[in-house]
Amino acid sequence: MSRSVTIDIQTLAAGPGWCVLDVACTAGPQDRPFEERHGSVCIAAVARGTFQYRTTAGAALLAPGAVLLGNDGHCFECGHAHGVGDHCVSVQMTPAHWEEIVAAVPGARTTTFAVPRLPPLPALMRQIASLEAACRDRGAGELEELAHDFAGAAAEVLTGAATRCRAITPQVERRISDAVRRIESEEPGSPAIEWSLTTLAREAALSPYHFLRVFRDVVGVTPHQYVLHMRMHRAAVRLRRSDEPISAIAFDAGFNDLSTFNRRFHRIMGATPTAYRGSARSGPNPERSRRRLSPDPAAS
């Protein structure tokens, strides 16, 4: 018998044509997926947990750092066959509002999502980390800017190239989901775990090459890229929300060498940790926002 599933949805900020929702779900393997319908355009960053997402654009396993994409009015299903619960920060927009954003992105030709998700990508890490950190403070003005910045960045990524999700057997998908959850459960401040390809593949009972291939197919990036993404994301959120020493944040995120952390952070985030901390507190880059977004007459 299925237990009662709790989906806690809180509106963090809203305005003409858009809103930011905090969505937490407690569903688990014993709960059967049920069909729902997107009531608006949905672009949601997965913060914790893994779940299966199926929509008219395809099916995918979503992991932390991935971005769920939902077309207005389209039906979808979410399943939790591999673990209990997930947590997302969802930016929702009316089709007209989303069209205004897409129209401001050079080269964009459609407002309809042809894929169910975007994988964890460096191009979206800054926006996702900033959005997740700001959600805890619930500042409506800041969330408005960050939500539009995130949506515009997703539109830019989608314009570049679609990320096709290849069919994977349920057994292999479960093994990859288990590996993602093991990586996600890494405790901040504990000694860094060496998530080698060989170790992860052995725990998944797959050959290293097979594991590498299917992990990339399911998650969208390689295991090493995903571990780095998770650690950088945690560091970026803490840099935004605290005055802790950068060295302490780097160590707690799993980096034993500060120079390596600084170099990788700059390569992925486009700024040094110190510069990122300073710019994050002053909001999204105004030049980037003006270049990407058209004005919303209804908000003036």
DADAJO-V904022 format. One record per residue. N is the residue number from 0. RES is the residue in three letters. PSI is psi as a letter, one per 40 degrees, with the letter a starting at -180 (none if undefined). OMEGA is omega in whole degrees, -180 to 180 (none if undefined). NEAR is the number of other ideal C-beta (glycine too) atoms within 10 Angstrom. Layout:
n=N res=RES psi=PSI omega=OMEGA near=NEAR
n=N res=RES psi=PSI omega=OMEGA near=NEAR
This chain:
n=0 res=MET psi=h omega=179 near=3
n=1 res=SER psi=i omega=174 near=10
n=2 res=ARG psi=i omega=179 near=10
n=3 res=SER psi=h omega=-179 near=6
n=4 res=VAL psi=h omega=178 near=15
n=5 res=THR psi=h omega=173 near=10
n=6 res=ILE psi=h omega=-178 near=11
n=7 res=ASP psi=h omega=-179 near=10
n=8 res=ILE psi=h omega=179 near=11
n=9 res=GLN psi=h omega=176 near=11
n=10 res=THR psi=h omega=-178 near=11
n=11 res=LEU psi=d omega=179 near=20
n=12 res=ALA psi=i omega=-179 near=20
n=13 res=ALA psi=i omega=178 near=15
n=14 res=GLY psi=a omega=-179 near=17
n=15 res=PRO psi=h omega=175 near=11
n=16 res=GLY psi=e omega=-177 near=19
n=17 res=TRP psi=i omega=171 near=23
n=18 res=CYS psi=i omega=176 near=18
n=19 res=VAL psi=h omega=-177 near=24
n=20 res=LEU psi=i omega=170 near=18
n=21 res=ASP psi=h omega=-173 near=18
n=22 res=VAL psi=h omega=178 near=18
n=23 res=ALA psi=h omega=-178 near=16
n=24 res=CYS psi=i omega=-179 near=20
n=25 res=THR psi=e omega=-179 near=16
n=26 res=ALA psi=i omega=-180 near=24
n=27 res=GLY psi=a omega=-177 near=15
n=28 res=PRO psi=d omega=-178 near=12
n=29 res=GLN psi=e omega=-178 near=12
n=30 res=ASP psi=h omega=-178 near=18
n=31 res=ARG psi=h omega=176 near=11
n=32 res=PRO psi=i omega=176 near=16
n=33 res=PHE psi=i omega=-174 near=11
n=34 res=GLU psi=h omega=176 near=9
n=35 res=GLU psi=i omega=-180 near=14
n=36 res=ARG psi=h omega=177 near=10
n=37 res=HIS psi=h omega=179 near=18
n=38 res=GLY psi=e omega=179 near=11
n=39 res=SER psi=i omega=172 near=19
n=40 res=VAL psi=h omega=-174 near=28
n=41 res=CYS psi=h omega=175 near=24
n=42 res=ILE psi=h omega=-170 near=24
n=43 res=ALA psi=h omega=177 near=21
n=44 res=ALA psi=h omega=179 near=27
n=45 res=VAL psi=h omega=-178 near=24
n=46 res=ALA psi=d omega=-179 near=20
n=47 res=ARG psi=i omega=176 near=14
n=48 res=GLY psi=i omega=174 near=24
n=49 res=THR psi=i omega=176 near=27
n=50 res=PHE psi=i omega=179 near=24
n=51 res=GLN psi=h omega=-177 near=18
n=52 res=TYR psi=h omega=-179 near=25
n=53 res=ARG psi=h omega=180 near=16
n=54 res=THR psi=a omega=-178 near=23
n=55 res=THR psi=d omega=-180 near=15
n=56 res=ALA psi=e omega=180 near=20
n=57 res=GLY psi=a omega=-179 near=19
n=58 res=ALA psi=i omega=-179 near=17
n=59 res=ALA psi=i omega=169 near=29
n=60 res=LEU psi=h omega=-179 near=25
n=61 res=LEU psi=h omega=-179 near=29
n=62 res=ALA psi=i omega=178 near=29
n=63 res=PRO psi=h omega=-177 near=25
n=64 res=GLY psi=e omega=178 near=26
n=65 res=ALA psi=i omega=-179 near=28
n=66 res=VAL psi=h omega=176 near=27
n=67 res=LEU psi=h omega=180 near=25
n=68 res=LEU psi=h omega=-180 near=24
n=69 res=GLY psi=h omega=178 near=26
n=70 res=ASN psi=i omega=-180 near=21
n=71 res=ASP psi=h omega=177 near=18
n=72 res=GLY psi=e omega=-178 near=12
n=73 res=HIS psi=i omega=178 near=16
n=74 res=CYS psi=i omega=178 near=13
n=75 res=PHE psi=i omega=175 near=20
n=76 res=GLU psi=i omega=172 near=15
n=77 res=CYS psi=h omega=179 near=21
n=78 res=GLY psi=i omega=-179 near=17
n=79 res=HIS psi=f omega=-176 near=22
n=80 res=ALA psi=e omega=-172 near=19
n=81 res=HIS psi=e omega=-179 near=21
n=82 res=GLY psi=i omega=-175 near=18
n=83 res=VAL psi=h omega=166 near=14
n=84 res=GLY psi=i omega=173 near=16
n=85 res=ASP psi=i omega=-180 near=23
n=86 res=HIS psi=h omega=-178 near=16
n=87 res=CYS psi=i omega=168 near=26
n=88 res=VAL psi=h omega=-171 near=23
n=89 res=SER psi=h omega=173 near=20
n=90 res=VAL psi=h omega=-177 near=28
n=91 res=GLN psi=h omega=-176 near=24
n=92 res=MET psi=i omega=172 near=21
n=93 res=THR psi=i omega=178 near=17
n=94 res=PRO psi=d omega=-179 near=14
n=95 res=ALA psi=d omega=-180 near=12
n=96 res=HIS psi=d omega=178 near=20
n=97 res=TRP psi=d omega=179 near=25
n=98 res=GLU psi=d omega=179 near=15
n=99 res=GLU psi=d omega=179 near=19
n=100 res=ILE psi=d omega=-179 near=25
n=101 res=VAL psi=d omega=-179 near=21
n=102 res=ALA psi=d omega=-179 near=12
n=103 res=ALA psi=e omega=-179 near=18
n=104 res=VAL psi=h omega=180 near=21
n=105 res=PRO psi=h omega=177 near=8
n=106 res=GLY psi=e omega=179 near=8
n=107 res=ALA psi=h omega=-175 near=15
n=108 res=ARG psi=e omega=-178 near=7
n=109 res=THR psi=i omega=177 near=9
n=110 res=THR psi=e omega=-179 near=18
n=111 res=THR psi=h omega=178 near=14
n=112 res=PHE psi=h omega=178 near=25
n=113 res=ALA psi=e omega=179 near=14
n=114 res=VAL psi=i omega=-177 near=17
n=115 res=PRO psi=e omega=-178 near=24
n=116 res=ARG psi=i omega=167 near=25
n=117 res=LEU psi=h omega=179 near=25
n=118 res=PRO psi=i omega=174 near=23
n=119 res=PRO psi=h omega=-175 near=25
n=120 res=LEU psi=i omega=176 near=20
n=121 res=PRO psi=d omega=-177 near=15
n=122 res=ALA psi=e omega=-178 near=14
n=123 res=LEU psi=e omega=-173 near=22
n=124 res=MET psi=d omega=-178 near=19
n=125 res=ARG psi=d omega=-178 near=25
n=126 res=GLN psi=d omega=-178 near=22
n=127 res=ILE psi=d omega=180 near=27
n=128 res=ALA psi=d omega=179 near=25
n=129 res=SER psi=d omega=-179 near=24
n=130 res=LEU psi=d omega=-179 near=25
n=131 res=GLU psi=d omega=179 near=22
n=132 res=ALA psi=d omega=-177 near=19
n=133 res=ALA psi=d omega=-179 near=25
n=134 res=CYS psi=d omega=180 near=22
n=135 res=ARG psi=d omega=180 near=12
n=136 res=ASP psi=d omega=176 near=11
n=137 res=ARG psi=f omega=175 near=14
n=138 res=GLY psi=h omega=-172 near=15
n=139 res=ALA psi=d omega=-179 near=11
n=140 res=GLY psi=d omega=180 near=11
n=141 res=GLU psi=d omega=-179 near=19
n=142 res=LEU psi=d omega=177 near=25
n=143 res=GLU psi=d omega=179 near=18
n=144 res=GLU psi=d omega=-177 near=18
n=145 res=LEU psi=d omega=179 near=27
n=146 res=ALA psi=d omega=179 near=28
n=147 res=HIS psi=d omega=177 near=24
n=148 res=ASP psi=d omega=179 near=22
n=149 res=PHE psi=d omega=-180 near=25
n=150 res=ALA psi=d omega=179 near=24
n=151 res=GLY psi=d omega=178 near=22
n=152 res=ALA psi=d omega=177 near=24
n=153 res=ALA psi=d omega=178 near=25
n=154 res=ALA psi=d omega=178 near=21
n=155 res=GLU psi=d omega=179 near=19
n=156 res=VAL psi=d omega=-180 near=18
n=157 res=LEU psi=d omega=178 near=22
n=158 res=THR psi=d omega=-178 near=15
n=159 res=GLY psi=d omega=-177 near=9
n=160 res=ALA psi=i omega=175 near=8
n=161 res=ALA psi=i omega=178 near=14
n=162 res=THR psi=h omega=-176 near=18
n=163 res=ARG psi=h omega=179 near=10
n=164 res=CYS psi=h omega=-180 near=19
n=165 res=ARG psi=i omega=-178 near=11
n=166 res=ALA psi=h omega=179 near=8
n=167 res=ILE psi=i omega=179 near=17
n=168 res=THR psi=i omega=179 near=9
n=169 res=PRO psi=d omega=-179 near=10
n=170 res=GLN psi=d omega=180 near=8
n=171 res=VAL psi=d omega=178 near=17
n=172 res=GLU psi=d omega=179 near=21
n=173 res=ARG psi=d omega=-179 near=18
n=174 res=ARG psi=d omega=178 near=23
n=175 res=ILE psi=d omega=178 near=25
n=176 res=SER psi=d omega=177 near=23
n=177 res=ASP psi=d omega=179 near=16
n=178 res=ALA psi=d omega=179 near=25
n=179 res=VAL psi=d omega=-179 near=27
n=180 res=ARG psi=d omega=175 near=17
n=181 res=ARG psi=d omega=179 near=15
n=182 res=ILE psi=d omega=-178 near=20
n=183 res=GLU psi=d omega=-176 near=16
n=184 res=SER psi=e omega=178 near=8
n=185 res=GLU psi=h omega=-175 near=16
n=186 res=GLU psi=h omega=176 near=9
n=187 res=PRO psi=h omega=179 near=13
n=188 res=GLY psi=e omega=178 near=9
n=189 res=SER psi=i omega=179 near=9
n=190 res=PRO psi=h omega=-178 near=9
n=191 res=ALA psi=h omega=178 near=14
n=192 res=ILE psi=h omega=177 near=14
n=193 res=GLU psi=g omega=-179 near=9
n=194 res=TRP psi=g omega=-179 near=18
n=195 res=SER psi=i omega=178 near=13
n=196 res=LEU psi=d omega=-179 near=15
n=197 res=THR psi=d omega=-179 near=11
n=198 res=THR psi=d omega=-180 near=15
n=199 res=LEU psi=d omega=180 near=25
n=200 res=ALA psi=d omega=180 near=21
n=201 res=ARG psi=d omega=179 near=13
n=202 res=GLU psi=d omega=178 near=13
n=203 res=ALA psi=e omega=-179 near=20
n=204 res=ALA psi=f omega=177 near=10
n=205 res=LEU psi=i omega=175 near=19
n=206 res=SER psi=i omega=-180 near=12
n=207 res=PRO psi=d omega=-179 near=16
n=208 res=TYR psi=d omega=-180 near=10
n=209 res=HIS psi=d omega=179 near=13
n=210 res=PHE psi=d omega=179 near=23
n=211 res=LEU psi=d omega=-177 near=17
n=212 res=ARG psi=d omega=-176 near=14
n=213 res=VAL psi=d omega=176 near=20
n=214 res=PHE psi=d omega=179 near=26
n=215 res=ARG psi=d omega=179 near=17
n=216 res=ASP psi=d omega=-175 near=18
n=217 res=VAL psi=d omega=-174 near=23
n=218 res=VAL psi=d omega=179 near=27
n=219 res=GLY psi=e omega=176 near=23
n=220 res=VAL psi=i omega=179 near=19
n=221 res=THR psi=i omega=178 near=14
n=222 res=PRO psi=d omega=-180 near=23
n=223 res=HIS psi=d omega=179 near=14
n=224 res=GLN psi=d omega=-179 near=17
n=225 res=TYR psi=d omega=177 near=25
n=226 res=VAL psi=d omega=179 near=20
n=227 res=LEU psi=d omega=179 near=19
n=228 res=HIS psi=d omega=-179 near=24
n=229 res=MET psi=d omega=-177 near=21
n=230 res=ARG psi=d omega=178 near=22
n=231 res=MET psi=d omega=179 near=24
n=232 res=HIS psi=d omega=179 near=22
n=233 res=ARG psi=d omega=180 near=18
n=234 res=ALA psi=d omega=-179 near=26
n=235 res=ALA psi=d omega=179 near=26
n=236 res=VAL psi=d omega=-179 near=22
n=237 res=ARG psi=d omega=176 near=20
n=238 res=LEU psi=d omega=-179 near=25
n=239 res=ARG psi=d omega=-170 near=19
n=240 res=ARG psi=e omega=-175 near=17
n=241 res=SER psi=i omega=175 near=12
n=242 res=ASP psi=e omega=180 near=6
n=243 res=GLU psi=i omega=177 near=11
n=244 res=PRO psi=i omega=-179 near=10
n=245 res=ILE psi=d omega=180 near=19
n=246 res=SER psi=d omega=179 near=13
n=247 res=ALA psi=d omega=179 near=12
n=248 res=ILE psi=d omega=180 near=23
n=249 res=ALA psi=d omega=-179 near=24
n=250 res=PHE psi=d omega=-179 near=19
n=251 res=ASP psi=d omega=179 near=18
n=252 res=ALA psi=e omega=176 near=23
n=253 res=GLY psi=e omega=179 near=24
n=254 res=PHE psi=h omega=-178 near=21
n=255 res=ASN psi=e omega=-178 near=10
n=256 res=ASP psi=h omega=-175 near=11
n=257 res=LEU psi=d omega=-179 near=15
n=258 res=SER psi=d omega=177 near=9
n=259 res=THR psi=d omega=178 near=11
n=260 res=PHE psi=d omega=-179 near=22
n=261 res=ASN psi=d omega=-178 near=17
n=262 res=ARG psi=d omega=-179 near=12
n=263 res=ARG psi=d omega=179 near=17
n=264 res=PHE psi=d omega=180 near=26
n=265 res=HIS psi=d omega=-179 near=14
n=266 res=ARG psi=d omega=-176 near=10
n=267 res=ILE psi=d omega=-174 near=18
n=268 res=MET psi=e omega=178 near=21
n=269 res=GLY psi=e omega=179 near=15
n=270 res=ALA psi=i omega=175 near=16
n=271 res=THR psi=i omega=177 near=14
n=272 res=PRO psi=d omega=-180 near=20
n=273 res=THR psi=d omega=180 near=12
n=274 res=ALA psi=d omega=179 near=13
n=275 res=TYR psi=d omega=180 near=22
n=276 res=ARG psi=d omega=-180 near=19
n=277 res=GLY psi=d omega=-178 near=12
n=278 res=SER psi=d omega=-179 near=17
n=279 res=ALA psi=d omega=-178 near=22
n=280 res=ARG psi=e omega=177 near=11
n=281 res=SER psi=e omega=176 near=8
n=282 res=GLY psi=i omega=179 near=16
n=283 res=PRO psi=i omega=179 near=24
n=284 res=ASN psi=h omega=-176 near=15
n=285 res=PRO psi=d omega=-179 near=10
n=286 res=GLU psi=d omega=179 near=8
n=287 res=ARG psi=d omega=-179 near=13
n=288 res=SER psi=d omega=180 near=16
n=289 res=ARG psi=d omega=-179 near=11
n=290 res=ARG psi=d omega=-172 near=12
n=291 res=ARG psi=d omega=-168 near=20
n=292 res=LEU psi=i omega=171 near=20
n=293 res=SER psi=i omega=-178 near=14
n=294 res=PRO psi=i omega=178 near=10
n=295 res=ASP psi=h omega=-177 near=17
n=296 res=PRO psi=d omega=-176 near=8
n=297 res=ALA psi=e omega=-177 near=12
n=298 res=ALA psi=e omega=-178 near=12
n=299 res=SER psi=none omega=none near=6
